[in-house]
Amino acid sequence: MICTSGKKAGMKKNVRPELALAFFLGMILSSVNAQAAHPLITDDTGIQGKGKTQIELNGEYAWDRETGEGIEVKERALALESVVSYGVMDSLDLVLTLPYTSVRDTVDGATTRQNGANDLSAELKWQFWEGKGTSFAFKPGVSFPTGDEKKGLGTGKYGVSAFLIGTQELERWTFHVNLGYLRNNNNFEEEENLWHASLASEWKASGAVRLVANMGMEKNADPAAEKDPSFALVGFIYAMSEGLDIDLGYKAGLNDPEMDQTVLAGMALRF
């Protein structure tokens, strides 16, 4: 959800290509910081349990089109991520995420393409309180500059994040709320202090199907931005078996800084 205000970064005639790509990838990969039950962006307080593992393979295809200042910008991106969560303790998970992105950016008919691995991240998820359907978790994390900074596929610096997560479970409804801080250390003149706020809900349509909805907003990383990107998302999660879920979602931007449309799909295997 990181981008410029009103117009995408690529709409500025004097913007560096790698800077435009960095803003764009920030929008696509913002969900990596939360590691929610895909396709949700908002995380829940659920943990794996000591000695248990979850492997997620998630994908997003996003597109956006903007015009202004006599320039037309078209952006397309395929973002993939592999996520491994391991229960270190009954109340503590270790989460490792490796994202990969393929981007095509067309500005006034001139197309640039970049693809490769992005910055690796590691997080700890600690469920510190649970009772009567209500639970809270704290999730600090660090990102490592493993992506190719020259291609705009990484920040070039270490970053840190911290999320406070709340979950309320009712008979058929479940609600999640996230408040987060991200220290966006970077070499692209982006804002370094970012915040995140989002709310999600789940409804048990049947024993195997959950319908989900999500809304959220994050501080724009463009120092000149006048708006912060916000989104709305709907989708479902289908439990094919006790240890295997598949999901599908659709995310729409609620204002110009956010990507216009994104389709999300994924699977989670637990053992």
Beta strands, then each sheet from edge to edge (+ up, - down):
strand 1: 53-68
strand 2: 71-89
strand 3: 92-107
strand 4: 110-117
strand 5: 120-131
strand 6: 134-144
strand 7: 159-169
strand 8: 173-183
strand 9: 193-204
strand 10: 209-218
strand 11: 230-241
strand 12: 244-253
strand 13: 261-270
sheet 1: 4+ 3- 2+ 1- 13+ 12- 11+ 10- 9+ 8- 7+ 6- 5+
end
